[in-house]
Amino acid sequence: MKETLQQYAALKQQEREIQSKIAELAPTILSYIQEQGADKIQSTFGTFSLEKRKTWKFGEEILSAEEKLDSLKADAKATGKATFEEKVVLKYFEPK
């Protein structure tokens, strides 16, 4: 089991390093594709493409309704009107 735990911890560290490096490289690739006037480029490593995603902004009426809903949900949790499911998940914290 010790080996499994050690391997998991090492992979989580690599995952963080990889995510950081990907975040660092992405803007350079994005700029390159845009400079080419394209929406995607093909390479021997795969296809890199641009994707547009919508970010929604809502007016005060919607935000107010959302706050009211959050309040209703909190009340339902507190009074037992809401139900829940528990799932067992693995959490990992690196030693300091």
C-alpha positions as CSV (number, residue, x, y, z in Angstrom):
1,M,0.0,0.0,0.0
2,K,2.9,2.4,0.7
3,E,4.0,2.2,-2.9
4,T,0.4,3.0,-4.1
5,L,0.2,6.0,-1.8
6,Q,3.6,7.2,-2.9
7,Q,2.7,6.8,-6.6
8,Y,-0.6,8.6,-6.1
9,A,1.2,11.5,-4.4
10,A,3.8,11.7,-7.1
11,L,1.2,11.7,-9.9
12,K,-0.8,14.5,-8.1
13,Q,2.4,16.6,-8.0
14,Q,3.0,15.9,-11.7
15,E,-0.6,16.8,-12.5
16,R,-0.2,20.2,-10.8
17,E,3.1,20.9,-12.7
18,I,1.5,19.8,-16.0
19,Q,-1.6,22.0,-15.5
20,S,0.7,25.0,-14.7
21,K,2.8,24.4,-17.8
22,I,-0.4,24.0,-20.0
23,A,-1.7,27.3,-18.6
24,E,1.6,29.0,-19.4
25,L,1.7,27.7,-23.0
26,A,-1.9,28.1,-24.0
27,P,-1.8,31.9,-24.5
28,T,1.2,31.6,-26.9
29,I,-0.6,28.9,-29.0
30,L,-3.8,31.0,-28.9
31,S,-1.9,34.1,-30.2
32,Y,-0.2,32.0,-32.9
33,I,-3.4,30.6,-34.2
34,Q,-5.0,34.1,-34.3
35,E,-1.9,35.6,-36.0
36,Q,-2.4,32.9,-38.7
37,G,-5.9,34.1,-39.3
38,A,-7.2,30.7,-38.6
39,D,-9.5,29.0,-36.1
40,K,-7.4,25.9,-35.9
41,I,-4.0,24.5,-36.9
42,Q,-3.0,20.9,-37.6
43,S,0.3,19.5,-36.5
44,T,1.9,16.1,-36.0
45,F,0.9,16.5,-32.3
46,G,-2.8,16.9,-33.0
47,T,-5.3,19.7,-33.9
48,F,-5.2,22.9,-31.9
49,S,-8.4,25.0,-32.3
50,L,-10.0,28.1,-30.9
51,E,-13.4,27.8,-29.3
52,K,-15.7,30.6,-28.3
53,R,-17.5,30.2,-25.0
54,K,-20.3,32.5,-23.8
55,T,-20.0,34.2,-20.5
56,W,-23.4,35.4,-19.3
57,K,-24.1,38.5,-17.3
58,F,-27.5,38.9,-15.7
59,G,-29.5,41.9,-14.6
60,E,-30.5,42.9,-11.1
61,E,-33.9,41.1,-11.4
62,I,-32.2,37.8,-12.1
63,L,-29.5,38.3,-9.5
64,S,-32.2,39.1,-6.9
65,A,-34.2,36.0,-7.8
66,E,-31.0,33.9,-7.5
67,E,-30.3,35.3,-4.0
68,K,-33.9,34.5,-3.0
69,L,-33.4,30.9,-4.4
70,D,-30.2,30.5,-2.4
71,S,-32.0,31.6,0.7
72,L,-34.8,29.1,0.0
73,K,-32.3,26.3,-0.5
74,A,-30.4,27.2,2.7
75,D,-33.8,27.1,4.6
76,A,-34.7,23.8,3.1
77,K,-31.4,22.3,4.2
78,A,-31.7,23.7,7.7
79,T,-35.3,22.5,8.2
80,G,-34.7,19.1,6.6
81,K,-37.0,19.7,3.7
82,A,-34.1,19.1,1.3
83,T,-32.5,15.7,1.0
84,F,-28.9,14.8,0.2
85,E,-26.7,11.9,-0.9
86,E,-23.3,11.3,0.5
87,K,-20.5,10.1,-1.7
88,V,-17.1,8.9,-0.5
89,V,-14.3,10.7,-2.4
90,L,-10.6,10.7,-2.0
91,K,-9.0,13.9,-0.8
92,Y,-5.2,14.4,-0.8
93,F,-3.1,17.0,0.9
94,E,0.6,17.3,0.3
95,P,2.7,17.5,3.4
96,K,4.2,20.9,4.2
